[in-house]
Amino acid sequence: MASYLVTYTDGSEQHIPADSVFRDVDYPQYVFHDDDHNTIALAPSTGVLSIVRMPETPSVKAVTG
């Protein structure tokens, strides 16, 4: 799953793991979805400076044996 870094105008940041994001035109918010298109997070569109999709890294698998 991808990850988004949301930066707000007050300087705070929030990491949101999601596969996609879109701006809801009916409500002042951004909607984050997983790969099944389920809503997993909401962020208010007022006060958002930027939303950046972070590079995906390969999954680390545990080795047992």
Number of C-alpha atoms within 10 A of each C-alpha: 11 15 16 20 15 17 17 17 11 9 9 10 15 12 14 20 18 21 18 17 18 11 15 13 9 6 9 12 16 18 19 21 17 16 11 7 11 12 14 13 14 16 16 14 17 11 12 18 14 13 17 11 17 13 9 9 8 6 7 6 6 5 5 4 2
